[in-house]
Amino acid sequence: MIYAFVYNNEVMEIIDPLYWDEDVLGSEGVVIHHKGDEVAITDRYTPEFVAMLVDITNVIPKPDQRWTYDGKAFTPPA
């Protein structure tokens, strides 16, 4: 998934997907994450930061830094 970090109604950063580069074993030796699986955004950042992210995976056109966001739609800079 692709996320926009929005602060004060402005896109500050675009966060691209991150993928596990090897299998991750749980406490019982069972694979809990497979190589190539996407790392969940909640495993990468604090809950407070995740709350400021907007999923833009399927947004067209894809917003970029400095675009504004009104809570419903993205607008490119003038």
Beta strands, then each sheet from edge to edge (+ up, - down):
strand 1: 3-7
strand 2: 10-15
strand 3: 24-25
strand 4: 31-33
strand 5: 53-55
strand 6: 68-69
strand 7: 74-75
sheet 1: 2+ 1- 5+
sheet 2: 3+ 4-
sheet 3: 6+ 7-
end
